[in-house]
Amino acid sequence: MSHTRSPETTTPAPATPVTADDGLTALPHGMGWVVGSRALAVRLLGDQRLGVLEPRPVMEHLATKVDPGLRPLIDEISSFAERVMLQTGHDRHQELRRAFGGFFDADAVEARAPRLRQAAEEIVRPFAAAGGGEFMTAVAFPYAVRTGARLIGFTDAEYRLLHKLSQQVALVAYAARVEDPAEAVRAGHAALVRVREILADARAVAPRDSVLGAWHAGEIGLPDADVEANAVMLVQASLETVAGMLGNTAVRVLDTPGALADPVLLEERIDAALRAEPPLKTLERVVREPFRLAGREFRAGQVVSVRVADANRLDDAPVAGRALFSFGWGAYRCLGARLARHQARELFQALHRAAPDATYADAGAAVERVRHIRFDMPRRLPVRCAPPVAEAAPPPSGVLPDAHTEVPTEVPTDVLTDVLTEALEEDDVDRPLTSLEREVTYVVLTENGVTVPEDLRGPTTIREWVTWAASARG
């Protein structure tokens, strides 16, 4: 199995190198710097003179591009966005981080391990029993959805819908660049209203050990608006990055004989994937106060973009030991780093139990990767499974299904149509689906008892998918 790269979706403007070997490259027009040095990444990401891009200035600029009557909608979206811990200043970030940190510390992750194991079994065992399939859409994304949903307090369907809606809200930040910014603002605000409705419904019934359950019980200690915004942030932060990590790890695990069976070797493969193919390609910061470093001037407002894979490389001169930048660095380091590693361990241990001889189905072929400017993961990863001769062990004892556990059953055609239109938030059953919507469709069908062949490319609309599913089930 060979490891290949995909070109970016856009061609970046040519940058001016400062020198060939100091790890700094100037962005065009004085916009900032690209960092490819491990030593400089440590210094810059740990420097409090750098912060994150906060939403208020962007939204103020947007307000100048639309009718003044839309100002209340922009202000409401801006108020929501600036409460997200990854989009606020250092002091405020630390306050929010402390409030949510208890869900991600060592004790919390250890307590959640049985649930991670159960989710892994639920996803992997049908996959193995079917002889394998396309790993990203049948395993990596469904597992990321299920574990993220249970952590926060959603069903899988609520989580997927929240993810789609949150993307619509986030697009408002780019509305000033589109042909009809007013429509983008209205659509983003409508999505935010729907987000709040889903949060309110889910909060009332969420398990006590989930984020929403703790919020409902008054245990988080923050205003409702803060919890609301950061619950949505957790949805945004726990899908593509986790699924990408799982896919990148699968490439290396399935390419290494014995890695599924050997915990030490498995851990090495997880680390190698995170180091070489970080799920997020870059980490961005904004200069808040001017300073000089490595003979260069860093001016207020400039962007500093750290290339994570470059920063992860271990230089001859040791810098920060063997630490990874794949979960960030400094004040804004990912809260879920520990949990993400546990998710990977549980998933691949479950795969070993269900199909110890699992292999990459296209041996010798290059792994097809997504073409995305931010995310780095396989687009397709066909896996062949030969389940053990003996019946696989049942799910771990002591873990009972709760109200959020969804058991796949055969679903009537009209119900399947309703499920897909709700998950995709699309009533037009004849509109061609985007690539992301097709990925969601694969997940929804799998969860409803329909196995989608890895090479199926025919259906392009909801109606065509439902028609195909009905014929596939006879």
C-alpha positions as CSV (number, residue, x, y, z in Angstrom):
1,M,0.0,0.0,0.0
2,S,1.5,3.3,-1.0
3,H,0.9,6.7,0.6
4,T,0.1,9.5,-1.8
5,R,-0.9,13.1,-1.5
6,S,-3.7,14.9,-3.2
7,P,-3.3,18.4,-4.6
8,E,-5.1,21.2,-2.7
9,T,-8.5,22.3,-3.9
10,T,-7.0,25.7,-4.6
11,T,-3.5,26.7,-5.7
12,P,-2.0,29.0,-3.1
13,A,-0.4,32.3,-4.2
14,P,3.3,32.0,-4.5
15,A,5.1,32.8,-1.3
16,T,8.5,34.5,-0.9
17,P,11.0,32.4,1.0
18,V,13.0,34.2,3.7
19,T,15.8,31.7,3.6
20,A,16.1,28.1,2.5
21,D,16.5,26.7,6.0
22,D,15.1,28.9,8.7
23,G,11.5,27.5,8.5
24,L,9.8,30.8,7.9
25,T,8.1,31.7,4.6
26,A,6.5,35.1,4.0
27,L,2.9,35.2,2.8
28,P,2.1,37.5,-0.1
29,H,1.4,41.2,0.5
30,G,2.7,41.1,4.1
31,M,-0.2,39.0,5.3
32,G,1.9,37.0,7.6
33,W,4.1,33.9,7.8
34,V,4.1,30.2,7.2
35,V,6.0,28.2,9.8
36,G,7.7,24.9,8.9
37,S,10.2,24.7,11.7
38,R,9.6,22.6,14.9
39,A,11.6,25.0,17.0
40,L,9.8,28.1,15.7
41,A,6.4,26.4,16.1
42,V,7.1,25.7,19.7
43,R,8.1,29.3,20.3
44,L,5.3,30.9,18.4
45,L,2.4,28.7,19.4
46,G,3.4,29.2,23.1
47,D,3.7,33.0,22.7
48,Q,0.7,34.9,24.2
49,R,1.4,37.8,21.8
50,L,-0.3,35.5,19.3
51,G,-4.0,34.8,19.6
52,V,-6.8,33.4,17.4
53,L,-8.9,35.1,14.8
54,E,-11.9,36.4,16.7
55,P,-15.2,36.8,14.9
56,R,-16.3,40.3,15.9
57,P,-14.0,42.2,13.4
58,V,-15.1,39.9,10.6
59,M,-18.8,40.4,11.4
60,E,-18.4,44.1,11.7
61,H,-17.0,44.2,8.2
62,L,-19.8,42.0,6.9
63,A,-22.4,44.4,8.4
64,T,-21.1,47.1,6.0
65,K,-21.9,44.9,3.0
66,V,-25.6,44.3,3.7
67,D,-28.8,46.2,4.5
68,P,-28.8,47.7,8.0
69,G,-32.0,45.7,8.7
70,L,-29.9,42.6,8.9
71,R,-27.7,44.0,11.6
72,P,-29.6,42.2,14.5
73,L,-29.1,38.9,12.8
74,I,-25.4,39.5,12.4
75,D,-25.1,40.6,16.0
76,E,-26.8,37.5,17.2
77,I,-24.5,35.2,15.1
78,S,-21.5,37.2,16.2
79,S,-22.5,36.9,19.9
80,F,-22.8,33.1,19.4
81,A,-19.5,32.7,17.6
82,E,-17.4,34.8,20.0
83,R,-18.4,32.5,22.9
84,V,-16.7,29.5,21.3
85,M,-13.5,28.8,23.2
86,L,-11.4,28.4,20.0
87,Q,-12.4,31.9,18.8
88,T,-11.8,34.0,21.9
89,G,-8.9,35.6,23.8
90,H,-6.5,33.9,26.1
91,D,-8.2,34.7,29.4
92,R,-11.7,33.9,28.2
93,H,-10.4,30.8,26.6
94,Q,-8.9,29.6,29.9
95,E,-12.2,30.2,31.7
96,L,-14.2,28.1,29.2
97,R,-11.5,25.5,29.0
98,R,-11.7,24.9,32.8
99,A,-15.4,24.6,32.6
100,F,-15.3,21.8,30.0
101,G,-12.0,20.2,31.0
102,G,-13.6,17.7,33.4
103,F,-15.2,15.9,30.4
104,F,-11.7,15.2,29.0
105,D,-9.4,14.5,31.9
106,A,-7.8,11.1,32.6
107,D,-10.6,10.0,34.9
108,A,-13.3,11.0,32.6
109,V,-11.8,9.3,29.6
110,E,-11.2,6.1,31.7
111,A,-14.8,6.1,32.8
112,R,-15.9,6.5,29.1
113,A,-13.8,3.7,27.9
114,P,-16.6,1.0,28.1
115,R,-18.8,3.2,26.0
116,L,-16.1,3.7,23.4
117,R,-15.6,-0.1,23.3
118,Q,-19.3,-0.7,22.9
119,A,-19.5,1.8,20.1
120,A,-16.5,0.2,18.4
121,E,-18.2,-3.2,18.6
122,E,-21.5,-1.9,17.2
123,I,-19.7,-0.4,14.2
124,V,-17.0,-3.0,13.5
125,R,-18.8,-6.3,14.0
126,P,-21.4,-5.8,11.1
127,F,-18.5,-4.5,8.9
128,A,-16.4,-7.6,9.6
129,A,-19.4,-9.9,9.2
130,A,-20.1,-8.4,5.7
131,G,-16.5,-9.2,4.7
132,G,-15.4,-5.6,5.0
133,G,-16.1,-2.6,2.8
134,E,-15.2,1.0,2.5
135,F,-13.6,1.9,5.9
136,M,-14.1,5.6,5.9
137,T,-17.9,5.7,5.3
138,A,-18.7,2.4,7.0
139,V,-16.4,2.6,10.1
140,A,-14.4,5.8,10.6
141,F,-17.1,8.4,10.2
142,P,-19.9,6.3,11.9
143,Y,-17.6,5.7,14.9
144,A,-16.6,9.3,15.1
145,V,-20.3,10.3,14.9
146,R,-21.4,7.8,17.6
147,T,-18.7,8.5,20.1
148,G,-18.9,12.3,19.6
149,A,-22.7,12.2,19.9
150,R,-22.7,10.2,23.1
151,L,-20.0,12.4,24.7
152,I,-22.1,15.5,24.0
153,G,-25.5,14.0,24.6
154,F,-27.1,13.6,21.1
155,T,-28.4,10.7,19.1
156,D,-26.4,10.0,15.9
157,A,-29.1,11.7,13.8
158,E,-29.1,14.8,16.0
159,Y,-25.3,15.0,15.8
160,R,-25.2,14.7,12.0
161,L,-27.8,17.4,11.7
162,L,-26.1,19.7,14.1
163,H,-22.8,19.3,12.2
164,K,-24.5,20.3,8.9
165,L,-26.3,23.3,10.6
166,S,-23.1,24.4,12.3
167,Q,-21.4,24.5,8.9
168,Q,-24.2,26.8,7.7
169,V,-23.7,29.1,10.6
170,A,-19.9,29.1,10.1
171,L,-20.2,30.1,6.5
172,V,-21.6,33.5,7.5
173,A,-18.0,34.5,8.3
174,Y,-17.3,34.3,4.6
175,A,-20.6,36.0,3.5
176,A,-18.9,39.2,2.6
177,R,-17.1,37.4,-0.3
178,V,-20.2,35.7,-1.8
179,E,-22.5,37.0,-4.5
180,D,-25.5,37.4,-2.1
181,P,-24.2,38.1,1.4
182,A,-27.7,39.0,2.7
183,E,-29.0,35.5,1.8
184,A,-25.9,33.9,3.5
185,V,-26.7,35.9,6.7
186,R,-30.4,34.8,6.6
187,A,-29.5,31.2,6.0
188,G,-26.9,31.2,8.8
189,H,-29.4,32.8,11.2
190,A,-32.1,30.2,10.3
191,A,-29.6,27.5,10.9
192,L,-28.7,29.0,14.3
193,V,-32.3,29.1,15.3
194,R,-32.7,25.4,14.4
195,V,-29.4,24.6,16.3
196,R,-30.9,26.1,19.4
197,E,-34.1,24.1,19.1
198,I,-32.2,20.8,18.7
199,L,-30.0,21.7,21.7
200,A,-33.0,22.4,23.9
201,D,-34.8,19.2,23.0
202,A,-31.6,17.1,23.4
203,R,-30.6,18.7,26.7
204,A,-33.8,17.6,28.4
205,V,-33.2,13.9,27.8
206,A,-29.4,13.7,27.6
207,P,-27.6,11.2,29.9
208,R,-26.2,12.7,33.1
209,D,-22.6,11.9,32.2
210,S,-22.8,13.8,28.9
211,V,-22.1,17.5,28.3
212,L,-25.8,18.3,27.7
213,G,-26.8,16.2,30.7
214,A,-24.4,18.0,33.0
215,W,-25.6,21.3,31.6
216,H,-29.2,20.3,32.3
217,A,-28.2,19.4,35.9
218,G,-26.6,22.8,36.4
219,E,-23.1,21.3,36.8
220,I,-21.1,23.2,34.3
221,G,-21.2,26.6,35.9
222,L,-21.4,28.8,32.8
223,P,-24.2,30.9,31.3
224,D,-26.4,28.9,29.0
225,A,-25.2,30.8,25.9
226,D,-21.6,29.8,26.6
227,V,-22.5,26.1,27.0
228,E,-24.7,26.2,23.9
229,A,-21.9,27.7,21.7
230,N,-19.3,25.3,22.9
231,A,-21.5,22.2,22.7
232,V,-21.8,23.1,19.0
233,M,-18.0,23.6,18.8
234,L,-17.6,20.1,20.1
235,V,-19.7,18.7,17.3
236,Q,-17.6,20.7,14.7
237,A,-14.3,19.5,16.3
238,S,-15.1,15.8,16.7
239,L,-16.0,14.6,13.3
240,E,-13.6,15.2,10.4
241,T,-10.6,15.3,12.7
242,V,-11.4,12.0,14.5
243,A,-12.5,10.2,11.3
244,G,-9.3,11.5,9.6
245,M,-7.1,10.2,12.4
246,L,-8.8,6.8,12.2
247,G,-8.5,6.6,8.5
248,N,-4.8,7.6,8.5
249,T,-4.1,5.2,11.3
250,A,-5.9,2.4,9.4
251,V,-3.6,2.9,6.4
252,R,-0.5,2.3,8.5
253,V,-2.0,-0.4,10.7
254,L,-3.2,-2.5,7.8
255,D,0.2,-2.0,6.1
256,T,2.1,-3.3,9.1
257,P,1.9,-7.1,9.8
258,G,0.9,-7.8,13.4
259,A,0.0,-4.2,14.3
260,L,-3.7,-5.1,15.0
261,A,-2.6,-7.8,17.5
262,D,0.3,-5.9,19.2
263,P,-0.8,-3.0,21.5
264,V,2.8,-1.5,21.4
265,L,2.9,-1.7,17.6
266,L,-0.6,-0.3,17.4
267,E,0.4,2.7,19.5
268,E,3.4,3.3,17.3
269,R,1.2,3.3,14.2
270,I,-1.2,5.7,15.8
271,D,1.6,8.0,16.6
272,A,3.2,7.7,13.2
273,A,-0.1,8.6,11.5
274,L,-0.7,11.6,13.7
275,R,2.9,12.7,13.1
276,A,3.0,12.3,9.3
277,E,-0.7,12.9,8.4
278,P,-2.2,15.2,11.0
279,P,-6.0,15.4,10.5
280,L,-5.6,19.2,10.4
281,K,-2.9,20.4,8.0
282,T,-2.3,23.8,9.6
283,L,-2.7,25.7,12.9
284,E,-3.5,29.4,12.5
285,R,-2.8,32.2,14.9
286,V,-3.0,36.0,14.6
287,V,-0.4,38.4,15.9
288,R,-2.0,40.6,18.7
289,E,1.1,42.5,19.7
290,P,4.1,43.3,17.4
291,F,7.4,41.6,18.1
292,R,10.6,40.5,16.4
293,L,11.7,36.9,16.2
294,A,14.4,35.1,14.1
295,G,15.3,38.4,12.5
296,R,11.8,39.0,11.2
297,E,9.1,41.5,12.1
298,F,5.7,40.1,13.2
299,R,3.2,42.9,12.9
300,A,-0.2,43.1,14.6
301,G,-2.9,41.5,12.5
302,Q,-0.6,39.3,10.6
303,V,-1.5,35.6,10.2
304,V,0.9,32.9,11.4
305,S,0.2,29.5,9.8
306,V,2.0,26.5,11.2
307,R,2.4,23.5,8.9
308,V,1.7,20.7,11.4
309,A,3.4,17.8,9.6
310,D,6.5,19.9,9.2
311,A,6.5,20.9,12.9
312,N,6.0,17.2,13.8
313,R,9.3,16.2,12.3
314,L,11.9,15.3,14.8
315,D,15.0,17.5,14.2
316,D,18.5,16.4,14.9
317,A,18.6,19.0,17.7
318,P,15.9,17.8,20.2
319,V,13.0,20.3,20.6
320,A,10.1,19.5,22.9
321,G,11.0,15.8,23.0
322,R,8.8,13.7,20.7
323,A,5.8,15.9,21.3
324,L,3.2,16.1,18.5
325,F,1.5,19.3,17.2
326,S,-1.4,17.3,15.7
327,F,-3.6,18.3,18.6
328,G,-2.3,21.9,18.7
329,W,0.2,23.4,21.1
330,G,0.1,26.0,23.9
331,A,-3.0,27.6,25.3
332,Y,-5.3,26.4,22.6
333,R,-4.2,22.7,22.6
334,C,-7.1,20.4,21.8
335,L,-9.1,19.3,24.9
336,G,-9.9,16.0,23.4
337,A,-6.4,14.8,22.6
338,R,-6.4,12.0,25.2
339,L,-9.9,10.9,24.3
340,A,-9.0,10.8,20.6
341,R,-6.2,8.3,21.2
342,H,-8.5,6.1,23.3
343,Q,-11.0,6.2,20.5
344,A,-8.4,4.9,18.1
345,R,-7.2,2.2,20.4
346,E,-10.7,0.9,21.1
347,L,-11.7,0.9,17.4
348,F,-8.6,-1.1,16.2
349,Q,-8.8,-3.5,19.1
350,A,-12.4,-4.2,18.2
351,L,-11.3,-4.7,14.6
352,H,-8.7,-7.2,15.7
353,R,-11.4,-9.1,17.8
354,A,-13.8,-9.2,14.9
355,A,-11.4,-9.6,11.9
356,P,-7.8,-10.2,13.0
357,D,-6.7,-10.7,9.4
358,A,-8.2,-7.5,8.1
359,T,-6.2,-6.2,5.1
360,Y,-6.3,-3.3,2.6
361,A,-8.3,-4.6,-0.3
362,D,-6.3,-2.8,-3.0
363,A,-2.8,-4.1,-2.0
364,G,-0.1,-2.2,-3.9
365,A,-2.4,0.6,-5.0
366,A,-2.1,4.1,-3.9
367,V,-4.5,5.3,-1.2
368,E,-6.9,7.8,-2.6
369,R,-6.9,10.9,-0.4
370,V,-9.4,13.8,0.0
371,R,-8.6,17.0,-1.8
372,H,-9.2,19.6,1.0
373,I,-7.2,22.6,2.0
374,R,-7.7,21.8,5.7
375,F,-8.2,18.1,6.3
376,D,-5.8,15.2,5.5
377,M,-7.4,11.8,5.3
378,P,-8.2,8.9,2.9
379,R,-11.1,9.5,0.7
380,R,-11.6,5.7,0.1
381,L,-10.0,2.9,2.0
382,P,-11.4,-0.5,0.9
383,V,-10.8,-3.1,3.6
384,R,-11.2,-6.9,3.3
385,C,-12.2,-8.8,6.5
386,A,-12.0,-12.5,7.2
387,P,-13.9,-12.9,10.5
388,P,-12.6,-15.4,13.1
389,V,-13.8,-19.0,12.7
390,A,-15.3,-18.9,16.2
391,E,-18.2,-16.6,16.9
392,A,-16.9,-13.2,18.0
393,A,-17.4,-12.3,21.6
394,P,-20.5,-10.4,22.5
395,P,-20.2,-6.7,23.5
396,P,-18.4,-6.1,26.8
397,S,-20.4,-7.0,29.9
398,G,-21.5,-4.3,32.2
399,V,-22.4,-1.9,29.4
400,L,-26.1,-1.9,28.7
401,P,-27.7,0.0,25.8
402,D,-29.3,3.3,26.8
403,A,-32.0,5.4,25.3
404,H,-29.4,6.7,22.8
405,T,-28.3,3.3,21.5
406,E,-29.6,2.8,17.9
407,V,-30.0,-0.8,16.7
408,P,-30.1,-1.2,12.9
409,T,-33.4,-2.7,11.6
410,E,-35.0,-3.0,8.2
411,V,-36.7,0.3,7.5
412,P,-39.6,0.8,5.1
413,T,-39.0,2.8,2.0
414,D,-41.1,5.8,3.0
415,V,-39.4,5.9,6.4
416,L,-36.0,5.6,4.8
417,T,-36.9,8.6,2.6
418,D,-37.9,10.6,5.7
419,V,-34.7,9.6,7.5
420,L,-32.5,10.7,4.6
421,T,-34.3,14.0,4.1
422,E,-34.0,14.8,7.8
423,A,-30.4,13.9,8.0
424,L,-29.5,15.9,4.9
425,E,-32.0,18.6,5.7
426,E,-33.2,18.5,2.1
427,D,-36.8,18.0,1.0
428,D,-36.0,17.9,-2.8
429,V,-35.5,14.2,-3.3
430,D,-34.4,14.7,-6.9
431,R,-31.6,17.2,-6.3
432,P,-28.1,15.7,-7.0
433,L,-26.2,15.3,-3.7
434,T,-22.8,16.8,-3.0
435,S,-19.9,14.6,-2.1
436,L,-20.3,15.4,1.6
437,E,-24.0,14.6,1.4
438,R,-23.2,11.3,-0.2
439,E,-20.9,10.4,2.7
440,V,-23.7,11.2,5.1
441,T,-26.1,9.0,3.0
442,Y,-23.7,6.1,3.3
443,V,-23.7,6.4,7.1
444,V,-27.5,6.8,7.3
445,L,-28.1,3.7,5.1
446,T,-25.6,1.6,7.0
447,E,-27.2,2.5,10.3
448,N,-30.5,1.5,8.9
449,G,-29.5,-2.0,7.9
450,V,-28.5,-1.3,4.3
451,T,-24.9,-2.3,3.3
452,V,-23.6,0.0,0.6
453,P,-21.0,-1.7,-1.8
454,E,-17.7,0.2,-1.8
455,D,-17.8,0.7,-5.6
456,L,-21.4,1.9,-5.8
457,R,-21.5,5.2,-7.7
458,G,-24.8,5.1,-9.5
459,P,-27.4,6.8,-7.2
460,T,-27.1,10.6,-7.1
461,T,-30.3,11.8,-5.5
462,I,-32.3,10.8,-2.4
463,R,-34.9,9.2,-4.5
464,E,-32.4,7.1,-6.4
465,W,-30.7,6.0,-3.2
466,V,-34.0,4.9,-1.6
467,T,-34.9,3.0,-4.8
468,W,-31.6,1.3,-4.9
469,A,-31.8,0.4,-1.2
470,A,-35.3,-1.1,-1.7
471,S,-34.0,-3.3,-4.5
472,A,-30.8,-4.2,-2.7
473,R,-32.9,-5.6,0.2
474,G,-35.1,-7.5,-2.1
